Amino acid sequence: MNDRPDAAGLAPAAGDGPPTAGWVVFGAGGHARSVVDVLERLGASVVAVVGDAGGRAWPVDVLEDEDAGIERVVTEGLHAVVAIGSSEARLAVLGRLRTAAQRARTAAAAPSTESGAEVPSSVQNVPARSAQSTGGGDEVAPAVVAATATVAVGVELGPGTVVLEHAHVGPGSRLGAGVIVNTGAIVEHDCVVGEGSHVAPGAVLLGAARIGARSFVGSGARILPGVALGAGVTVGAGAVVTRSAPDGQTMVGVPARSAHQRLGRGTSQ
Ligand SMILES: CC(C)(COP(=O)(O)OP(=O)(O)OC[C@H]1O[C@@H](n2cnc3c(N)ncnc32)[C@H](O)[C@@H]1OP(=O)(O)O)[C@@H](O)C(=O)NCCC(=O)NCCS
């Protein structure tokens, strides 16, 4: 059985943006492996990974030097996805990529007003016609939505955001740049997920939940409807978060409490 989607279905219709070009994946660890698989199942061609492979064999070029990777993306007109677990590192590489791509565009022939070569919007809409998309527009790091993921019509996905296999993003939700919605995670309707945040495998944000930038929701955790978490929040695996929490808090347990309260001390994260 061929369970790969038809690669022809990946090329956005004329006017939607570039066809699926080669991709460079920044990161060479476990998350990068998942992201490469997502791209391959979409029929995209991964030409290189960038990072310390730690002895792992990759069937594509491995570039250890990040600058070399960025150079290759820009000079060869490739797409990039940043598959690095650390929010800070992910956003930093994403920022460098976008800056380099913007400089390259500026240095190229003067853009015509019709060319679409202007600085891209920080947010892009998933095409209504397909939830299996590698994004569009001239963004160097378009959002990537796995073949088996579902993203509601009109959802806003920031550049560099990845939605992995079997995940779901409901209508009215807004996700910033560099967000990870990991395998089987659910971001229900009308949620807001700040840039660089990570919703780990099987975690659930129920309706109208909000999480600030660079937050982490551990595997299997549940954020109840309407709960608002600040920036840099860590939610432990399996927690059920019933109350809003401020920036920097680590929440664990059922019902979730700050790690300090629940354990009588902090945790390292
Ligand atoms: C909450 C978390 C961030 C804390 O990490 P940490 O600071 O390294 O914590 P430690 O492992 O040192 O554990 C410290 C204490 O917290 C407890 N603890 C850790 N995680 C917990 C959790 N999810 N729920 C309840 N208690 C937890 C530990 O049992 C330990 O208590 P003890 O000393 O009484 O045994 C981490 O355990 C966690 O849940 N991470 C999520 C992992 C995940 O989902 N990864 C997905 C990757 S894609």
The ligand as a Gaussian input file, in Angstrom:
#p B3LYP/6-31G(d) Opt

LIG

0 1
 C        8.243000      18.327000      34.979000
 C        9.615000      18.061000      34.384000
 C        9.944000      19.136000      33.354000
 C       10.615000      18.133000      35.545000
 O       11.858000      17.779000      35.085000
 P       13.099000      17.822000      36.124000
 O       13.238000      19.209000      36.665000
 O       14.273000      17.235000      35.418000
 O       12.565000      16.935000      37.301000
 P       13.180000      15.584000      37.906000
 O       13.091000      14.478000      36.923000
 O       14.511000      15.913000      38.526000
 O       12.119000      15.285000      39.041000
 C       12.032000      16.152000      40.148000
 C       10.849000      15.681000      40.957000
 O        9.665000      15.998000      40.241000
 C        8.864000      14.817000      40.045000
 N        8.299000      14.892000      38.713000
 C        8.978000      14.985000      37.549000
 N        8.141000      15.044000      36.524000
 C        6.915000      14.993000      37.038000
 C        5.642000      15.002000      36.457000
 N        5.500000      15.115000      35.136000
 N        4.572000      14.930000      37.264000
 C        4.710000      14.825000      38.603000
 N        5.925000      14.819000      39.214000
 C        7.009000      14.889000      38.441000
 C        9.852000      13.662000      40.166000
 O        9.205000      12.477000      40.577000
 C       10.799000      14.189000      41.208000
 O       10.220000      14.024000      42.485000
 P       10.937000      13.092000      43.592000
 O       12.298000      13.685000      43.756000
 O       10.038000      13.233000      44.764000
 O       10.960000      11.738000      43.005000
 C        9.728000      16.700000      33.661000
 O        9.764000      15.615000      34.558000
 C        8.617000      16.438000      32.681000
 O        7.490000      16.073000      32.989000
 N        9.001000      16.646000      31.409000
 C        8.134000      16.402000      30.296000
 C        8.769000      15.360000      29.371000
 C        8.063000      15.313000      28.058000
 O        6.853000      15.341000      27.978000
 N        8.854000      15.275000      26.997000
 C        8.319000      15.277000      25.647000
 C        9.477000      15.351000      24.689000
 S        8.947000      15.428000      23.022000

